[in-house]
Amino acid sequence: MNSCRVVVVGAGFGGLQVAQSLADSGLDVVLIDRNNYHTFVPLLYQVATGQLEPEYIAYPIRTILRRFSLLGNKAKIEFLMAEVKQIDFSKRTIETDTCLISYDFLVLATGSQTQFLGVPGASEFAFAMRTLEEAIAIRNQILFCFERAIQESDSSRRQQLLTFTIVGGGATGVEVAGAFAEMLRGHLRRDYLTLFPEVRLILLQSGDRLLAELPKKLGAYTHKRLHQLGVEVYLLSKVTRVTFESVHLQNDEVIPTATVIWTAGVEANYPTISDELSLANKRKLIVHPTLQLLEQPNVYAIGDLAYLEKNGKPLAGFASEALQQGTAVARNIQLQFRGRSPQPFSYFHKGILVIIGCYSGVAKIGTFAFTGCLPWLMWLGVHLVYLPGYRSRLLVLLTWLHTYLSRDRSVRLILSVKKR
């Protein structure tokens, strides 16, 4: 068997799945990521709201791949911590900040980045939440505002410090709002009792309902439940500008606030590429049903990078999609290497779970839609199962038990996240 190198760029859900699925293929696999850890993105918001320690949802990539490192006479998986600068399709090379790597097959799985939708000031003054560093920065900001507010004598400035605004009423925005409400009802109320009556938590949604991707009754339930938790939900409220001190809405309303958390959208994130590629909405790369790029049959794109439709609608970019695509791409690469044609990707939609907070959630599984405590428990169970590492699962489970039984959160440190 001739040597064949498969390079996977990005160690998210999809990229890791590709590498692991190719472990016993006999192919040389190189996995590249700028970090030496895999971030469990669905739990980032719990780091941002002080429920989980950052290291609980970050797992070393080398530990995940350790059991695949040597498989008898079969090829090993190599991990390279590097930043990919440019990809040259004609030369089949990848330029990183440390070396130049050649490939026979390439899988792009670099995920997404925050999309600020061209709103002036949003990228400068709003807090994104796509990385561990950004989640820690949000936690720092929340605690910092309370520490400053308790010393502030000016009532208007204090109100501004205690007004927290979330932009985006999708699943992420709802989960952040619910977790923030739990945080306010728990240890923040106890630690800053005199400030609590002045605290405002606002969720802004440009559309006419929350969770637009789910049935209307689930959005209505979510709206009602957040209102009960003390969240001010603004519908049909498009943000037109963000400043250091405020959020401006399309109806000319100005909300004084020191903290804006942006969850309104994401777009594909990939390195510089030598050739022009076919792009869709949110800068996604248009792929064949086999997940190959239209212009490059030996290059695949998966997860948030790939634009692929099912039943006339684009796939939404869930983690389950990336995992299934990772398995499909690994299978197709092996077929191509043997001289056979790759097969179309078939996605099995397992359903949608959204946690609201305080023992409530919503779910749509198949044709069934339901609300309340059961979706909340299902959400916790599913994410616990998919979290890598037994130690991480145990620590997260114990933390959840402590949090929900005591209504207290021990993660209250304001830490610097500056890099050298």
N, C-alpha and C positions, 0 to 999 in steps of 0.2 A: 504493500500500500504506500503510495507516494505521500510525502509530507504535505500537510495542508494547514494553514494558519487561519483561525477564526478570531477576529478581534471584536470584542464587545465594549462599546463605550457607554459607561453609565452603570452603576451598581444599585439601581433601584429595584423595584419588584420585577420588572421585565428583564432587565439585564442580568440579574442574578439567576433568574429562572433559565435563561438561555445557557449560561455557563454551566449550571448544574445539570441541565438536560443533556449537555454534550460531554459530560465527564467520562462516560464509558464508550464514546464514539470512535476513539482512536485518533481524533483530530487534535491538533495543538490549539489550545484556547488561551487567549490573553484578555483579561478583564481589566479595564482602565477606569479609574474614578479619581476625582480631585481629593476626595476624603478617604481615609482608611477604614471608614465605618459605613454601614448601611443605616439610613434613617427611616424609622417606621413613621412615615408622614401622617397617617390618619390620627396619630396621637400627639402631633405637634401642638395642637391647641391646648392640651392638658399641661404641657410644659409652660406655655404662655400664660396660663391662668394659675400657675403655682400648685398644680395637683401632682405632677410627676417630676422627678429629677431628670435632667437631660440624658444622663447615661442609661436610664432605663429603656429608652426607645432608640438608642444608638448601639449597634452591635458590630464588633470588628469583622471586617470582610474576610480576613485571613482565617479567622476562627470558623466562619461559615464554610469556607472552602477547604479546611484542613483535611477532612475525611476524603476529599477527592484528589489530594496532592499526589498520591502515588497509588496507581491501580494496576499493579503487575507490569505487563508489557505495554499497557495502554498509556496514551499521552496524558500529561498532567495539565492542570489549570494553573496558569501563572497570573498573579495580581500585580498591577503596576499603579502606584499612587502618583498621578501626574495630571496636569491640566492640558487638555487637547486644544491646540491653537488653530490648526488648519488640517483639512483633509483634501488630498489630491486624488481624484478618482482615476485620472489618466495614468498616473504612476502607481496607483494603489498603495499610497503611503499616508501615514498619520503623523503629523508633527506635534510633539508635545513640548512642554517647557524643559524637558530633560533629555529627550532622544527622538529619533525618527524610527517608526515602526512600519513594516510592510504587512500586507494582508492579502489573503485569497478571498475571504468572505468577511464582510463587515456588518455589524449590527449596531444601529444607532438607537440608544435607549437613554438619552440624556434628560428626559422629563420636560418639565415646564417651569416657567417663571411667571412672576406676577405681571398682569396686564393692567396698566393704569388708565387705559382707554382714552389717552390724550387729555386727561383732566389736568389743567395747570396746577402745579404745586403738589400733586399727589405723590410723585416719585420722590420729591424732596422731603415732604413733611408727614406723609402717612407711613404707618408701619406695615410692612409686608410680613407674611408668615409662610415661607416656603423652606426655610432651613432652620437648623437648631440655633444658630446664632441669632436669627431674626426672632425666634420664639423667646429666647432668653432676653432679648432686648425689649420685647413687649412686657414680659414679667417685671423687668427692671423699671420700666416706665410707669407701670401701674403702682408699684410700691413707692417709687420716687414721688409720684404725684401726691400720694397720701401723706408721706413724710413732709413734703413742702406745704401742703394744705393745712396741716395741723399747726404750722408756725405762721401762716399767712393771716394778717390782720385785715387786709382789704377783702371785703365780701365778694366783689365781682371777680377778682383774681382767684379767690378760693373756689368759687363756683366753677370757674373755667378749669381749674385743676381737677375738680371732682366730676367733670362731665366727660364720659368715655363714649366714643362714637364708633360704631362698626358699620362699614360700608359693604353691602352685599347681603341679600336675603336668600342665598342658596344654602346648601347643606353645611358648608364650612362656616358661613356667617351665623347660622342658627346654632351650630354646636359651640361656637365661641361665645355667643350671647348667653346660652344656657349655662355654660361652665362659669362664665363671669358672674352671672346672677347667683350661682351656688357659692362662689368665692365671696361675694358681697354679703350673703346671708350667713356665712360661716365666720371665718376668723377675722375678716376685715371689720365686720360689725363689732366684734369683741375688742379688737385692737384699737379701733378709732371710733369709739361709741359716739363721741360728740359730733363727729363729722357726718355720720351716716344719714341724717335727714336731708343733707344737701347733695348727696350723690345721685347722679343721673346716668343711666345706661341706655343708649339710643341705638337702634338698629335701622339703618336706612336701606330701602329697597326701591329701585327705579321702576319695577313692575307693579302690577295691581295685587299681587299676592306673594306669599313666601313659598319657597320650594316649588318653583314653577315646573320642574321636571316631574313632579308627583301629582296625583289626583288632587282636585281642589279641596276636598274634605280634609286631606292631610295637611295642606297648607293652612286651612282655617283653624284646625285643631292646634297647629304649631303657633299660630298667631295668638290664639286665646291663652295657650299655656305660657308663652313668654310674657304676655300681659300680666298674668297671675304672679309671675316671678318678679315683676317690677320693671320689665324691659319696655321702653317706649318704642313702639314700632311705627315707623313712618313709611307708608306705601306711596307709590307714584312720586317719589322724592329723588330726583336725579341730581347728583353732585356735579357742580359746574366749576368749583375751585376749592383748593385746600391751602390753608396758610398755617403758619406756626401757631396761630391762636384761634383758628376757626374753620368751620366748614360752610361753604356757600351752596345753596340749593337753587334749582332752576326757577322756583317761585319767588326768588329774591330773599328768602329767609336765610338768616345767618345764625349759626349755632356756635357760640363761643365754646371751644374745647381745646384741651392741651394734648389729647390722645385720639388719634384716628387710626383704626385698624382696618386695613384694606383687604377684603375678601371677595371683591366684585368680579374677578376674572383672572384667567391665566392664559398664557400663550406658549407655543412650543419654544424650547430653548436648545439650541444646538450650535456647535462651533462653526467657524468660517469654512465654507466649502468651495472648492475651485470652480465647479460648474454651476450653472443655473438649474434650479429644480422647479418642478411644478408644485405650487403652493395653494393651500386652501385657506379658509378662515382661521384666524389665530396663528398664522404662520405655519400651520401644520403641513407636513410633507404628504403629498398625494401618493398613495401606494396601490399596487395591484391587489386583487383579492388574496394573493399569496403573501402579501406584506413586503414584496420587493418594491424598490423605487421604480417609477415609470422609466427612468433613463438608465438605471444601473441594475442589471439582473443579479449581480453578486452582492448587492447592498440592501439590507433590510432596515425598516424603521418600525418601532413598536411603541406602545404606551401613548403618552401625551403627544408624541411627535407625529404619529401616523393618522392620516385622515382616511377613514374607511367607513362606508355606509352599510347599514343593515336595515332591510325593509324601508329603504328610502330615507333613513335618518342616520346621521353620523354617530359613531360610537362615542360615549360620553367621557372616556378616560378614567374609568374606575380601576382600582388596583386589580380586581379580578380579571379585567380585560387584559392588562399587562401580563399577568401570570399565564393566562391561556395563550396569549400571543407568543410569549417566550418559549413555551413548549412547542407551539406550531412552527416557529422559526427554526428551532433546533432540529426538528424533524425534516423541514424543507432543505436545510443546508446539507444534511446527510444524504437526502435524495439527490440533490444537485451534484454532490461529490461523487456519487455512484453513477452519474450520467443520466439520471431520471428526472422527470418534470416535477417541480414543487407543486403542492396541493393548496387549494384555497383555504383560507382560515375560516372556521366556523365557530362563532362565539355563542356560548351557552350563558344566558343572563340569569344569574342566581338571585337577583332581587336587589332592593335598595333598603338600607337601614340608616336612619338618622336619629341620633340621640339629642334630646332637648335639654335634659338636666332634671335634677330633683325627681328621679325615678320615673321619667316619662320619655317616650320616643315615638317615632312613626316608622312604618314599614310597608313596602309593597313587594310582595313575592308572588310572581305569576299574576293571576287575576285577583288575588286577595290583598286588601289594604286594611291595616289595623293600627291602633294607637294604644298608648298607655304604658304600663309597666313591662308587658311582655316584649315589645320591641326594644325597650331599654336593656333588658336582660340579654336578649339575643345579640344586641350590638356589643355588649361587654364580652359575651362568650366568643363571638366570631373574632373580635380583635385580639383577644387573649390567645386564641389558637394560632393565629397567623403571626403573632409577634415572635421573632426568632430568639432562641436561647431559653433554656429552662430557668436559669437564674433570673433573667429579665421578666419572664412570665410570673414567677413566684413573687418577685419584688413588686410588680405592678398589681398583682392580685391583693397582696397584703396592704399596699397603699390605698387601693380602692376600698377595701374593707374598713380601714382606719378612717378614711375620708367620709364615707357614707354613714358610718356608725357614730362618729364623733362630730361630724360637720366641721371638721378642722383640717387645715392644710399646713404641713410643716415646712413647705418650701417657701421661705420668706426672705431669702438673701438677695441683696442687690449686688450683682457680680459684674465685673467688667468682662466684655467679650471681645475686646480689641485684639487683633492679631499682629504679630511682629512683621 
